[in-house]
Amino acid sequence: MLGLTFSTETDYDLIQEDDTLNFLDLNTFTAGKQLTLEAVHKDGSKNEIKLNHTYNESQIEWFKEGSALNLIRKNEFLNYREISNMKNIINLFF
């Protein structure tokens, strides 16, 4: 779940009950940059809505990984692999 606010408060009224909502730029989610929500209405018309957030880069990484725990687990695994690779390299020389 993302905590977002409407850049323009009245854009809230653009969303209809049976709309399909699409994030257009979630793949470029970064600190300090608005997100764009597309509301596709039943009649096929669309509205683009700018959304604000207050997430920092660490929090965005948590979101991308699914949770802070997932990111910690991933980093621990990568660190373990690096240590294992270094041990293997050392063993080649000794």
Secondary structure, DSSP 8 states (H G I E B T S, - for coil): ----EESSGGGGGG--TT-EEEESSGGG--TT--EEEEEE-TTS-EEEEEEE----HHHHHHHHHTSHHHHHHHHHHHHHHHHHHHHHHHHHH-
